[in-house]
Amino acid sequence: MTTQQIPVVVLAGFLGAGKTTLLNHLLRSARGTRIGVMVNDFGDIGIDAMTVAGQVGSTVSLGNGCLCCAVDASELDTYLEALTGPENRLDVIVIEASGLAEPRELVRMVLASDNEQVVYGGLVEVVDAAEFAATRERHPETDRHLAVADLVVVNKADRVAARELRTVRETVAGLAPRAAVVEAAHGRIDPELLFDRVVPEGEIAGQMSIEDILYGDDDAHAHPHAAYDTVSLGTATPLHPRRLMAFLDSRPEGLYRLKGFVDFGAADPANRYNVHAVGRFLRFRPEPWPAGEERLTQLVLIGSGVDAAALRKQLAACEQNGPQDVPDERSMWGVLRYVPGSEDEPAG
């Protein structure tokens, strides 16, 4: 059995967009989830209960199981190595880029990491709805940043009129055609959009936590979480690798995350495939079937404004249709391209 990898989420956006507000919201909503925060900035860093003044490499406990450190991006892998130590038991790592950082470079560094304990968790771009036009004028590189985003949070949506918000959203969608776009006020997005929340032992999933009472009650009514959709699929019929890859290659607009296990049947009877997709990033990891466990494909898809019925129909079309539909020996090549270090990966 393989070890669950820790997703690394890059959080970017220009100064004043609301990155730190969103990050503080994630930390307050952590509950049983252990979050590692890496802040790519110098000077005072406005994370609740913490100030780091140029202390590159320092690590501070935030008191709720979360850790935070200020980092020099050029040594990102070194800090990832420190945070992924078994004693930290982190569930997710969030890198808050400085307001003037080049997010594409941070993403490239995460993808190039040799640390097998981490996996890319997506690039989240935060934009200020009220200042969006002015920001694009001051920073023309905004368009380039949005083009590589996996999720765009149109923040401060409560500060603009409905018509202006619609214009901003349409512009963002045009600049980030493959990204999911959600609106938010005060950085309040549901953490489930970014990572799997851990329910503390003894707590019932969905019940109100102390953090909810302290931070989320009145504020939640005034500024609800940005909405998202979840679609689950479970089937005992193996999926055809070629048809599944065709579905994944044309993932619909708004579909941000996909996770779970896939049974490819006779194409690889020894293994199930752990699949992890965020935005345009895709990774498969084969692992032996657990002894005595029923062979099922189990997938969860998370996005904004997705058509659940259409997704289920498309995934159902990936199921193998009897003996005449058994995959041939080349059918796994598309999957193996996304298996790290696969010796069977086809050339080119």
N, C-alpha and C positions, 0 to 999 in steps of 0.2 A: 504494500500500500504506500502511495506517495504522500509526502507531507503537504498540507495545504499551504500554498504560497500566500505571502502578504501583499495585497494590492498597494501600489504606490500611486497616489493621485496628485497631479500637478494642478495647483490653484493659481490662476493668473488673472491679470486685469490691471488697468492703469490706476494711478493714485486716486483715491476717493471713490472708486467703484463700489467698494464694500467687501473686499476680500477678507479683511480681518474680522469684520462683523459676521460674515458667513462662517468663518473658521471658529469664532467664539461660540456661535450657535451650535455647530457640530460638537464642540467640546462639552457644552452644557447638556447636549442631548445624548452624550456618550453612554450613560447608564452603565451597562456591563462591558461595553466595548472599549478596548485599550487602544488609544490612538497615539501614534508617534507623529510629532509635528516638527518639520524642518523648515526654518525660516531663512530664505535666501535674501538677507537684507543686512544693513549695518545701521547703527544708531539705535534709538529707542524703538522697541517693537511692542505694539499695543495689544498684547494678548492678556486677557483677564488674569489677574493674580500673578503676573510675571512681567518683568522688564529686563531685557538683555541689552546692555549698552556696548556693542562691539565685541562681545565675548564669543568670538568664533570658536566653535568646537565645544562650548559648554553645554551641558545637559541639565535641565531643571525638571523636577517632578511637579506636576500641576495638582497633585493631591487627589485625583479621581482615577488613578491608574494610568493617566496619560503622561507622556513625556514631551519635552520641547527642547530644541537646540537651535542655535544660530549657526549657519553653515556657509562656507565658501563653495560656490557651485562647482569650482574646478576640482574639488575633492569630494564630490558627491558620493562616490562609491565607498569611500572610507567611512562616511557617516552612516550610510545604509548598513554597512557591516556592523557598526556599533549598535544601531537600533534593532537589528534583527537577531541580536544575541538571545539565547533561550531564556535568560533571566528576565527579559522585558515582556515576553509573551504578548507581543503586539498583534492586533487584528488588522490594522490598516496604518499606512503612513501617508500623511498629507504634506506636500512641499508647497509652502506659500512663497511664490516668486515675488521678488521686489517689483514695485510699480513700473520700473524701467527695464525689467528683464526681458530676454528673448525667449518666450515659452518653447519655441521649436527646439532650441538648444537643450533646455532642461529635459524635454521629452526624449530627445536623442540620447542623452546621457543615461536616462532610466532604461531605455530599450537596449542600450549597449552594456548595461551592467553585467558583470560576471557573477553576481550574487544570485544563486539558484533559489534562494528563499523568497525572492520578490518577483512580482509580476506587474506589468504596467496596468494602472487602474484608470487611466483616462486623463485628458486635459480639460479642465473646467475653466472657462473664461467668464469673468464677471464684468458686466457692462452697466453703466449708470444710465437708466432710461431718461432721466431729466437732462443729462449732459452729453448724451450720445453724439449728437450732431457736432457739438463743440469739440468733443474728444477726438472725433475723426478728423476734424480740421487741424487740431493741434498735433495730433499723432497719426499721420497717414498710414503708419504701419499697423494700425488697428485692423484694417481689412485683412492684412496678411495673417495676423494672429487668429482672427476669427475663422479663417479658411482651414486651419489645422485643428480647430477645437472639436472635442467629442460631445461636450455639453456646454451650452451657453445659458447663463443665468442673467436674465434681464432684471436687474435689481432696482430698488426704489420705484417699483411700478405704481406705488400709491401716491407718488408725487407728480404724476402727469395725467392729463385728461385721457379718456378712453381712446379718442381718435389718434392722439399723438403716440400713445402706447402701441396701438395697432400698427402705426407707421414704423416705429422702431422695431417691433417684432418682425414685420415683413422685410425690413432692410437687413436685419440680422440673419433671418432665414435665407435670404439671397446670398449673403456673404459666407454663410456657414451651411452649405447645402446638405452636408452629411451629418450635421450635429442635431441633437435634440435641443429644443429651445424651451425654457420654462421661465415664467415670470415670478418674481418674489418681492416681498417687502421686508426690509431689515434683514436681508440675507437668510430668511427662514425657508430653507429647502429641507425636504425630508432626507435624513441621512441614508435611507434605503436606496436613494438614487445613486449614491456613491459607493456604499459598502454594506455588507450584511451586519446588522446590529446584533449584538450578543445579549440574550436575556439572562440577567444574573440568576444564579441558583436560588430557587425558592420564590421567584417572581413569575407571575403568569404573563405570558405574551400579551401585550396590549393594555395591561393595567397601568394606571397612572403611577409614575415614579416620584421620588422626592424632587428630582430635577424638574419634572413637569409642574409640580406644585410651586416650586420656587421661581421658575422662569417662564413657564409656558401656558399658564392658565388664562389670565386676563389678556396677556399679549397675544396668545394664540387665537383668541376670538377676533381681535382687531387685525391681526396679520397672520392669516393661516399659512400653513406650509404650501409651497408650490406643489401643484397636483402632478401625479404620475400614475401610470397604469401598469399593472402586473398581469401577465398571462402565464399560466402554468400548463405544462403538457406532460402526460405520462402514458406510455404505451408499451405493451409487451411485444409488439412487432418491431423487428430490427429496422433501422433506417438504411436507405441506400446512400452510400457515401457521395456519389456524384450528384444526386438530387439535393442532398443536404448542403453540399458546397455551393450549388447553384443558388439555393435560398440564402445562404450566408453572404455570398458575393453580391447579392442584390437586396441587402437588408433595407427595409422600408424607412422612410424619413421618420424621425422621432424615436426609433428604437435605439436605446442607449446601451443597455447591458443585456447579456445573455450568459447563462451559467447552467451547469448541470452535468449529467452523464449521458453518453450516447452508446447504444448497442448497435454495432455494425454487423452482427450475426456472423455468417460464414466468412465475411471479409476479414475478420480477425476474431475468431471464437475465443481466444485466450484472454482478451482484454476488453475492458470498457474504456471509454475515452472521456476524460474530464475536459469539458469545453469551457473556455472563458473568452468572452468577447466584450469589448467596450469600444464604442465608436467604430473605427475602422480596424482596430487591433483585434487579432484573433489568435488563440493558442489552444492546441490540443495536447493533452498529456495522457498516454496510455497507462493503465494500471490493471493488474490482475483482478479478475472478478473475485469478490469476497466469497469464501466457501459457504455454500448453502443459501446464498442470497439470490432472490428471483432476478432474472435478467430483464431489466426495464430500461427504457430511455426516459429520463426525467429532466425536463428543461424548465427554466424560469426566464421569462423575457420581461424587461423593465424599460419603460419609455414614457414619452409624453405624446398624447394625441394619437396613439396607435390604434389600429383596427383589430380588436381581439379576434373577432370571427374570421377575418381574412388571414390572420397569422395562423390560427388553428387549421384552417383549410390548407394553407401552404405547407405546413409541417406534416399534416396528414398525407399530403401528396408525396412526401419523402419516404413513406413507409414502403417496405419491400412487398411486392404483390405475388407471393407464392414462389414455387420452385423455378418458374420461368424467368424470375426477376432476381436471381442470385447474382451478386456483383462479381465481375471478373477480376483477375489478378491485378489489373491496372487501376481499378476503381478507387483504391485507397491513395493513389498518388497525390490527389488534391488535398486530402487530409494531412498526409505526411509532410507536406510543405510547411505546415504550421506546428509540427512537433519538433521542439528544440533538439538539435543534434541527431536527428533521425538518419541512420545509415542507409535507410531505404529511400531517402528523398531523391527524386529524379533529378538528373542534371539539368542545369538551365533554369 
